[in-house]
Amino acid sequence: MIKNKKMILPIILTSLVTLTACSIKEEQKTNTTTNSANTTTQKTETTTAFDFTAKDIDGNDVKLSDFKGKKIYINVWASWCGPCIKEIPELEKVYQEFKTKEDFVFLSITSPSDTSFKNLNASDESKKTILAKAEELGVTYPVLFDYEDKFLKNYSIRAFPTHIFINSDGTILANVPGMFNETTLKSYLEQLK
């Protein structure tokens, strides 16, 4: 009986970690430990955020530097990712609360498969499919599209969802994989400087 209990615990823990974030590729591994509250962060040193250029829904360039001096939150997600879909209503609640704050920017980014985005390692469906899923889920915050794989590569995205928090001085506060709830997201937003 005790032997069976010892075997069940590792199986449960492995299942929980697997269900918390959707992996981009099965062969990629993360060295991050997450828990249901997502209280662990990967960042222990100050790193300047990469000044990415993504595309908005109209095909216009959006750069990180466009938001210089603001506190920035970026949700990296995929339209096929169960945890991403599950957390979006929670993120939307927080966005509604923070959208009028002039010093905050709330963004999301995906990696569409359309050839016009030149993503050789696209991790999502087409732009049309992504926007349909966003509309179905009631997303009102900006949805951006990675271009030439630069965002996913430069921010070392290995799992969906991933949450990136950038301080107003352009340094990364945290890069956290795994599903968030409203409380966890607010906690990180309140830590931004």
N, C-alpha and C positions, 0 to 999 in steps of 0.2 A: 504494500500500500504506500509506504513512504517512498519507495523507489519510483512508483508511478507519479507521485506528486512532484518529485524532483525533475522528472522528464517533462511534465506539463508546463511548469513555470517558464523554461526557456522558449518553448513553443509559443506561449501566450505573449511573452515580451517581444519576440521576433515578429509576430503577427501585428502587434500594435505599432511598432516602428514602421513596418512595411505599409500599413494602412494610413499612417499619418502623412506621408508624402508620396506622390507619384514620381517614379524615376524616369528620367529622360531616356536613358538606355540601360538595359539590364546589366551590361558589363561595366558600367560606371558605378563606382562605389563612393559613398560619402564617409567622412570620418567624423560625423556630427552625431551627437546623442541628443535626441529630442524626447520630450515627455508630453503628456496630454496638456500641460499648461504652457508648453514651449517657453520655459523660463531660461533656458540656456542660450547663450549667444556665442558665435564663433569669433567675433572680433575681440582682440585683446590689445591691439596696437592701433595707432592712428593711421588711417589710410585715406588718401585723397581719392574721391570718387572719379571714375572714368567719365569724361565728358562725351557721352554717347549722343548719337543722332538716330532718332527713330522717325517713323512716319505716323501721322495722325490719320483719321478716317477719310480725309480729303486728299491724302497723298502729300501733305506739306511736311517739311522737316520740323522736328521738335528736338531741341538740344537740351541737355541738362543745364548748360550755361544760360539758357533762357530764364532759368529760375534762380539765378545767383542771389545769395543773401536770404533765401527762404529755406524753411525746414521741409524736407521732401520725403514722402513715403511712396514706395513703388511696390505694387503687388505683381509678381510674375506668376502667370497662370496659363492653363491650357483648357480648351473647350471640352476635352475628353476626360479631364482629371476629376474624379469623384470628390476628393477633399477640396479641390478648388471650388467646385460648384456648391458644395455644402457650406463653405465659409463666406461666399459672396453676399448673402443677405446680412451677415454680421458686419462685413466691411462696408456695405452700403449704409447701414445705420450710422456707423462712425463717420463716414463721408458726409452725411447730411448734417451732422453736428459740427464738423470741422470746415466745411466748404466756404463759410463766410469769413473765416479767419485769414486775414491778409498775409500772414507770415507762413502759412502752410500750403503745400502743394500735394495733391493726392492723385497718383497716376497708376495705371496698370499697363502691363506690356505682355504681348504674346509673340510667338514666332511662326507666322503663317507660311504655308507651303506654296503660295502663289509665286510663279517665277519672277514677277516684277519686284519682289522683295529680295531676291538673290540670296536667300538663306539656304546654303548647301546642306545644313543639318536642321532643317525646319522641324520643330517639335509639335506643331499644331496643324489643324486643318486649314482650309482656305480662309481668306479674310471674310468672305460672305458667311461662312459657317460660324466663325468666331463672333461676328457682329450679331448674327441671329441668336446665338446662345446668350450673349450679353443682354440683348433685348428681352429674351425670354426670362432671364433672371432679374431683370429690373435694374441693370447697371446704369447709373447716371454719371459716374466719374469717367474721366477720359481714358479711352482704350487706345494704346499705341502699339505699333508693329515694329518688331526688330527688323533691321536692314543689314544684309550681308553678315548675319550671325554675330555682329559686333557686341550687342548687349549681352547675350547669353555667354559669349566667350569671355568678355572682359569682367563680368561680374561672377564668373565661375558658377553659373547656374547648373546644378546637377539634379534638382528635384523640383517638382511642382506640388503645391505652391511654394514660393520663396518670397520673403518679405525683406525689402531693403529700406533702411532708414538713413538719410543723409542730413547731417547738421547744416546749419545756415552758412558755415565757413567752408563747406564742400567736403568735409571729412565724413567717412562712413561710421555711423554709430553702431549699426548691426546689419548682418546679412543672415537671415534666419529661415531655414527650410521648415516646412510643416504647416499644418492647418492652424489658423488663429481663430479665436473667438473675439467678441467685442471688447471684453475686459483686457485681454492680452494686447490687442492692437492699441488701445488707449494708453496702456502702461508704457509701451514703447514710444508712442507719439509724445507723451509727456516728458520723456527723457531727452528728446531732441533739444539741441541748443541753438 
